[in-house]
């Protein structure tokens, strides 16, 4: 086995279009784009669970905190 498992998912049309746009915009396949999104979510979940705050600095210098549930 090569470490890959085929998965079939049902997504809303808007989510599929966002996935496709991200993939095309970055030169990825849709599979790679989805893999990266899942990896980012796993990273954020781990950091937040560990007590970290995720902050974004806006162009005007103001900071915004990412709040998730």
C-alpha positions in Angstrom: 0.0 0.0 0.0 1.3 3.4 -0.9 -0.1 5.3 2.2 -3.0 6.8 0.2 -6.7 6.0 0.8 -9.3 7.1 -1.7 -12.1 9.0 0.0 -15.4 10.2 -1.5 -17.0 13.3 0.0 -20.1 15.4 -0.6 -19.5 19.1 -0.5 -21.7 22.1 -1.2 -21.1 23.6 -4.7 -19.7 26.8 -3.2 -17.0 24.8 -1.2 -16.0 22.9 -4.3 -15.6 26.2 -6.2 -13.5 27.6 -3.4 -11.4 24.4 -3.5 -11.0 24.6 -7.2 -10.1 28.3 -7.2 -7.5 27.7 -4.5 -6.0 24.8 -6.4 -5.9 26.7 -9.7 -4.6 29.8 -8.1 -1.7 28.0 -6.5 -1.0 25.4 -9.2 -2.1 22.5 -7.1 -4.5 19.6 -7.7 -7.7 19.8 -5.8 -6.5 16.8 -3.7 -3.3 18.8 -2.8 -5.3 21.9 -2.0 -7.7 19.9 0.3 -4.7 18.1 1.9 -3.1 21.5 2.7 -6.4 22.9 4.1 -6.7 19.9 6.4 -3.1 20.2 7.5 -3.6 23.9 8.3 -6.8 23.1 10.3 -4.9 20.4 12.3 -2.1 22.9 13.0 -4.5 25.6 14.2 -6.5 23.1 16.3 -3.3 21.9 18.0 -2.0 25.4 18.7 -5.3 26.6 20.1 -5.7 23.5 22.2 -2.2 24.2 23.6 -3.3 27.7 24.7 -1.9 29.7 21.7 -3.7 32.6 20.2 -3.7 33.0 16.4 -3.2 36.7 15.5 -3.3 38.4 12.2 -1.7 41.8 11.6 -3.8 43.9 9.3 -2.2 46.3 6.8 -3.0 49.2 9.1 -1.0 47.6 11.9 -4.1 46.5 13.9 -4.1 43.0 15.3 -7.1 40.6 15.0 -7.4 37.3 16.8 -8.8 34.2 15.1 -11.6 32.9 17.1 -12.8 29.3 16.4 -15.3 26.9 18.0 
